[in-house]
Amino acid sequence: MLDVKKIKADFPILNQNVNGKRLVYLDNAATTQKPNCVIEAISDYYKIYNANIHRGIHTLSQKATQAYEDTRVATQNFIGAKASQEIIFTRNTTESINLIAYSYARFNLKPGDEILLTHMEHHANLVPWLELSKELGVKIKYIPLTADFRLDLSNLNQLITDKTKIVSVTLMSNVLGVINDLTAITELAHKFKAIVHVDAAQAVAHMPIDVKKLNCDFLSFSFHKILGPTGVGILWGREALLDSMPPFLTGGNMIASVYFDKVTFNELPYKFEAGTPDIANVIAAKTAIEYINNIGYKDIAKHESKLTAYALEKLSGQENIIFYGPVNTINRGSVISFNLKGLHPHDLGQVINEEGVAIRAGHHCCQPLMRLLDISGTIRASLYIYNDEDDIDILVKTLKNAYKVMGHVASR
Ligand SMILES: Cc1ncc(COP(=O)(O)O)c(C=O)c1O
């Protein structure tokens, strides 16, 4: 089991009061906090070996280049990729998905082709495809949801056909908390020679990622969701696929030779990494991987499952609560969305914030899903390795007090 007290001590930000109360951080689906070792990895780079990478022969540049490339190898091992050149550093999941849309889809899809998404996608996995569909005249289809907030795969045979060229799905919903079994989707998609992208932005915090087992063609995530710095994400892709794609951004670093009238491109992965990257944060991302690996996903999952069950049980006692997501811990992560009947989530969120509890209120970048659920937004509590039952108790107590005050106002 996790030693939460010991883990908490690694996160300096958690040791503070907010609005006069102990900070209870329950907004981990938006971004996680950073342990001392990650913060130190960033400052060590700037203090000791700040230099640009790949093009310097001096010692600092070599050291920085080595550390930057070490993160690539660590990421390769972290997700079970075949080769380190299959790991492309981007700014975040959003940029990774845009890279697929611009450098793969734009050159491989034609009018009449179809892209398959789901009703639970984050805007990051919707908007790039919506924009592309206008430009290319391709159609977007969606896998709907069941009444218990899971993917409804009963009509998959109609949704995936020889017109389907790209399937892009989330492995875990940032609103509903569900973890999707993608086996049937990837099998059928590949039968029709469609490529599959997995959005692992949420899932990577909660479960080990193995691109071989997932049987996908592209996968993306952001390091800020796994205790790492902001500004660094990855796109993983099968080498042959990445090799066949033109670059997304062009300029320095991604070239082999430049003439006044022509250019040839660098090999993978540099072809997709134009300009000076976020060197310090890429280097520190390796420290985040090491921190997660030292704890181990087995213990992370056990802790989260126990805490999620506790939170669901305690929250169920709240008058007029409506959950948006499964109320058990089967195939779900520690993201819990809910509303209190009659209260606007933003108003409720503000009262909760006054008590030092950081939760999120709103549409969580899933406006179409909110429309489907016929709500303007939800309260979302998302738990991670430094949360404990005490944090849940404070949330529940705060919620009860808020409801006592605001519930009266709402029912008047
Ligand atoms: C499921 C999912 N996909 C994509 C994203 C986008 O991640 P980023 O903002 O790091 O690009 C998020 C962020 O919350 C997410 O939860």
The ligand as a MOL file (V3000), in Angstrom:
LIG
                    3D

  0  0  0     0  0            999 V3000
M  V30 BEGIN CTAB
M  V30 COUNTS 16 16 0 0 0
M  V30 BEGIN ATOM
M  V30 1 C -8.9230 12.9990 -22.0130 0
M  V30 2 C -8.1070 14.2110 -22.3030 0
M  V30 3 N -7.6050 14.4060 -23.5190 0
M  V30 4 C -6.8610 15.4630 -23.8310 0
M  V30 5 C -6.5810 16.4260 -22.8920 0
M  V30 6 C -5.7470 17.6020 -23.2890 0
M  V30 7 O -4.5470 17.6380 -22.5880 0
M  V30 8 P -3.5990 18.9040 -22.7340 0
M  V30 9 O -4.3980 20.0880 -22.2570 0
M  V30 10 O -2.4470 18.5950 -21.8370 0
M  V30 11 O -3.2410 19.0270 -24.1480 0
M  V30 12 C -7.0700 16.2910 -21.5910 0
M  V30 13 C -6.8270 17.3290 -20.5770 0
M  V30 14 O -7.4990 17.4410 -19.6000 0
M  V30 15 C -7.8640 15.1560 -21.2890 0
M  V30 16 O -8.3660 14.9740 -20.0740 0
M  V30 END ATOM
M  V30 BEGIN BOND
M  V30 1 1 1 2
M  V30 2 1 2 3
M  V30 3 2 2 15
M  V30 4 2 3 4
M  V30 5 1 4 5
M  V30 6 1 5 6
M  V30 7 2 5 12
M  V30 8 1 6 7
M  V30 9 1 7 8
M  V30 10 2 8 9
M  V30 11 1 8 10
M  V30 12 1 8 11
M  V30 13 1 12 13
M  V30 14 1 12 15
M  V30 15 2 13 14
M  V30 16 1 15 16
M  V30 END BOND
M  V30 END CTAB
M  END
